[in-house]
Amino acid sequence: MKSPTGSHTGTGNWLMQRATAVLLALAIPVLLVYFLAALPLDFSGWQGLFAPLWSRVLLLLSAIALAMHAWVGMHDIFMDYIHPVAMRLAMTLAVVVVLASSVVWLAAVLFGASIGSGT
């Protein structure tokens, strides 16, 4: 009889880890070349760097992919090496809060000014 949770529960995590790795491998070189080509030295230069919508979207999608990649990796590490359930739950919750709040903060920084100004 099969387990009620199903077999191959790690397959989804494995696919997520690989998919986010591919996304990061594609996006990071593009962003790096874009940043190094512009090389802003002052605040207005940084504002101009993130003025195009595509750069903000690509950066946010990269951050989401990085957070998901980190989440799967940390979750696997916690499941393998942290045996007390309460400690594993606390550490998992801390990672989720840090990763989610980081992505939300980046989204607010990238898109907050344009929402508030009506542009």
N, C-alpha and C positions, 0 to 999 in steps of 0.2 A: 504494500500500500504506500502511496506517495505521501510525503509530508504535506501538511496543510499550507505551509509557506511555499511549497513548490521546490523543485530542484533548480540548480543553476542560478541561485540568487546573486552570485557574484558576477554573472555575465553582464548585467546592466551596468554595474560599476566599472567593469573592465572597458566596456564600449564607451561609457562617458569619459573615462580617463583618456582613452585614445582619441576620441573625437575632439575633446578640448585641447589636447596636445597638438593635433593637426591645425586647429583654428589658431592657436597661439603661434605655431611655426610659420603660418602664413601672414598673420597680422603684425607680429613684432618686427620683422624686417622692414615692412612698409612704414610703420610708425617711426622706426629708428632712422631710416633714410630721410623721411619727412622732417623729423626734428633736427637731425644733423645738417640738413641742407639749409634750414632756416636759421638755426642757432641764435635764438632770441637772447638778447642781453638785458633787456629791461621789461617792465610790466606791459607796456604797450606792444612790445614784440611778442610776448606770450599771448596776449589777447588776440593779436592778429593770427597767430599760429592756430588757435582754436576757433577762429571765426567761421571757417567752412563747416557746414553741417556734417559732411562726410568724416572729417577728422574727429569730431566729437562723438559721432555714432560708432566709428571704428574703435576709438579708445574705450568707450563704455562697453561695447561688445567684448573687447579683449579683457577688460577687467572682470566681466561676468564669467567669461571662459576661465580666467585664472582662478577666480573664487570657486567655481565648480570643480576645477582640477585639484585645487588645494583641499576642498571639502572631501572629495573621494579619497585622496591620499591620506588625509588625517583620520578619516573614518576607518579606513582599513588598518591603519597603525593602531588606533585605539582598540578596535575589535580584536586585534591579534595580541597586543601586549598589555593592555590595561584590563585586569581581570575583575576587580571589585566594581560591581555594576554602578554604584552611586558615583564613584570617581569617574568612571567612563562616561556616565551621563553628564556630569558637571563639565568635564573637559569638552565633550561634544557640544554642549550648549554654549560654552565659551567660544569655541571656534565658529559656530554658526552665527553668534551675535557679532563677533569681530568681522567676519567676512561679509555678512549682509549689511552691517552698518557702513563698512568701507565702500561697498558698491553704491549704496544709497547716498552717501556723502559725495562720492564722485559724480553721480548723476545730478545732484543738487548744484554742485559747483559748475558742471558743464552746461546744464540747461536751466538752472535757476534764474540767472540774470536775464536770459532771453524770455522766460515766462513772465517775469515781473515787469519787464519793459515793454511787453506787447509786441516784440519782434519775432 
